[in-house]
């Protein structure tokens, strides 16, 4: 199981780095981290629900995607340090907007992943 998690984590970390490069220009909010947290939540929500609804993935594949890829990809610790930095800079409003958006959009993305998994599992059952 550990090799699957390690490979997933490595690939997730590389994906996270590529998103950071793609959004390296200065923006009012740390968009790269926000995007990674929301898309990571969407992926995790989809995988968790789809794996619960179907027998499509082995335990190794599920661990590769959830613990490995999503664990290496998502950036909650980066999010936390960015919010703290905004607060230390006196940017309380921006910190609140960024923190609120991150929490709300990430949870909404999990539910989006749940919905996608339900739709995919229903299509698979009908196939």
DATA-V224344 format. One record per residue. N is the residue number from 1. PSI is psi as a letter, one per 30 degrees, with the letter a starting at -180 (NA if undefined). NEAR is the number of other C-alpha atoms within 12 Angstrom. Layout:
n->N psi->PSI near->NEAR
n->N psi->PSI near->NEAR
This chain:
n->1 psi->e near->17
n->2 psi->e near->15
n->3 psi->e near->15
n->4 psi->e near->22
n->5 psi->e near->25
n->6 psi->e near->24
n->7 psi->e near->26
n->8 psi->e near->28
n->9 psi->e near->26
n->10 psi->e near->23
n->11 psi->e near->25
n->12 psi->e near->31
n->13 psi->e near->24
n->14 psi->e near->22
n->15 psi->e near->27
n->16 psi->e near->31
n->17 psi->e near->21
n->18 psi->e near->18
n->19 psi->e near->26
n->20 psi->e near->25
n->21 psi->e near->15
n->22 psi->f near->16
n->23 psi->h near->20
n->24 psi->f near->15
n->25 psi->k near->13
n->26 psi->k near->12
n->27 psi->l near->13
n->28 psi->e near->17
n->29 psi->l near->28
n->30 psi->i near->32
n->31 psi->e near->28
n->32 psi->e near->33
n->33 psi->e near->38
n->34 psi->e near->39
n->35 psi->e near->32
n->36 psi->e near->40
n->37 psi->e near->42
n->38 psi->e near->33
n->39 psi->e near->34
n->40 psi->e near->42
n->41 psi->e near->37
n->42 psi->e near->32
n->43 psi->e near->37
n->44 psi->e near->39
n->45 psi->e near->32
n->46 psi->e near->33
n->47 psi->e near->39
n->48 psi->e near->35
n->49 psi->e near->30
n->50 psi->e near->34
n->51 psi->e near->28
n->52 psi->f near->19
n->53 psi->f near->23
n->54 psi->l near->22
n->55 psi->h near->17
n->56 psi->f near->20
n->57 psi->k near->20
n->58 psi->l near->17
n->59 psi->e near->20
n->60 psi->e near->21
n->61 psi->e near->25
n->62 psi->e near->30
n->63 psi->e near->28
n->64 psi->e near->31
n->65 psi->e near->37
n->66 psi->d near->36
n->67 psi->e near->32
n->68 psi->d near->30
n->69 psi->e near->34
n->70 psi->e near->39
n->71 psi->e near->32
n->72 psi->f near->31
n->73 psi->e near->41
n->74 psi->l near->40
n->75 psi->h near->34
n->76 psi->e near->26
n->77 psi->e near->17
n->78 psi->e near->23
n->79 psi->e near->30
n->80 psi->e near->23
n->81 psi->e near->18
n->82 psi->e near->29
n->83 psi->e near->30
n->84 psi->e near->20
n->85 psi->e near->20
n->86 psi->e near->23
n->87 psi->e near->19
n->88 psi->f near->14
n->89 psi->g near->13
n->90 psi->g near->13
n->91 psi->i near->19
n->92 psi->e near->18
n->93 psi->e near->17
n->94 psi->e near->24
n->95 psi->e near->26
n->96 psi->e near->21
n->97 psi->e near->21
n->98 psi->e near->34
n->99 psi->e near->32
n->100 psi->e near->19
n->101 psi->e near->25
n->102 psi->e near->36
n->103 psi->e near->22
n->104 psi->e near->19
n->105 psi->e near->24
n->106 psi->e near->32
n->107 psi->e near->23
n->108 psi->e near->24
n->109 psi->e near->28
n->110 psi->e near->28
n->111 psi->e near->25
n->112 psi->e near->27
n->113 psi->e near->29
n->114 psi->e near->27
n->115 psi->e near->23
n->116 psi->e near->24
n->117 psi->e near->29
n->118 psi->e near->24
n->119 psi->e near->19
n->120 psi->e near->22
n->121 psi->e near->25
n->122 psi->e near->15
n->123 psi->e near->14
n->124 psi->e near->15
n->125 psi->e near->15
n->126 psi->f near->8
n->127 psi->NA near->7
